[in-house]
Amino acid sequence: MKKILLPIDGSPRSLRAIQVAKQTFLPEETEMTILMVTPEPRPSKLTDENDEVRPVEEHEEIIVDPQTAEESRLLLDSFAKLLPGFKVEVAQRFGSPGPEIIQFAKDGGFDSILMTRSSRGSTQKLGSVSTYIVSNATFITTTVLGEG
């Protein structure tokens, strides 16, 4: 059974990976996992003395807005429905998308990552996340879909 990771950011372009996966893989031979990584807010705190901003210490907990988490979960569930017949799991992570995708792929023992390039304009070859994945996912086959 092949394990395919589909990192999706919710943009129309990223959803194209789902369509390509449906056309490329057989449901009885493939397990799909749709992963959405929501960037964590970069909080800061004000000091009492002079209202200067200081970064949050590493050991301080970052609280993710529950509404954002729930909205992401609903989106993931709707994306999973786009793959009828496939065994589909959904996962949600919070943090920097590139490193989170790489770590998730390593931990999950995936055979391949299938994703689209940046959702920005056509002048940009690969987005920062796609570039990071291609550069750092040397342990796995990575396919970045282009235009068309």
C-alpha positions, 0 to 999 in steps of 0.5 A: 500500500502506497502512503501519499502525503498531500499538503494543502493550504486551502488555496484553489491551486493546492486543491489541484493536488487532490485531483491529480492524486485521484487520477494517478493512484488507485484507491485500493493501492493507496492511502492518502493523508491530507495535511494542513499546516497553519502558521503559528502566530508570532506572539510578543509580550510588552514589558511593564517598564517601557512597553518594548516588545520582547520575543516569547521565550521558547518554553512559553506556550503559544495558544492557537485560536480554537476557531482557526483550528475548528475551521481548518478541521472542517476544511480538511474534512471537506477535502477528504470527501473529494477522494471517494473510495480512497482511505483518507486521513486528515491531519492538522499541524501548527507551525512553520509549514516547510519543517512541519511537512518534512517532520510529518512525512518522516514520522508517518513513513510516507512514500511520496509528497504530492503538492503544488507550487506557490499560490502566487503569480506565474512569475514565481517558479516555486514558492518558499514552502515548495522549495523547502520541501524539495531541498529537504525531503531527500528521503522521499519522492516529492512531486511539485505540480506546475501550471495547467 
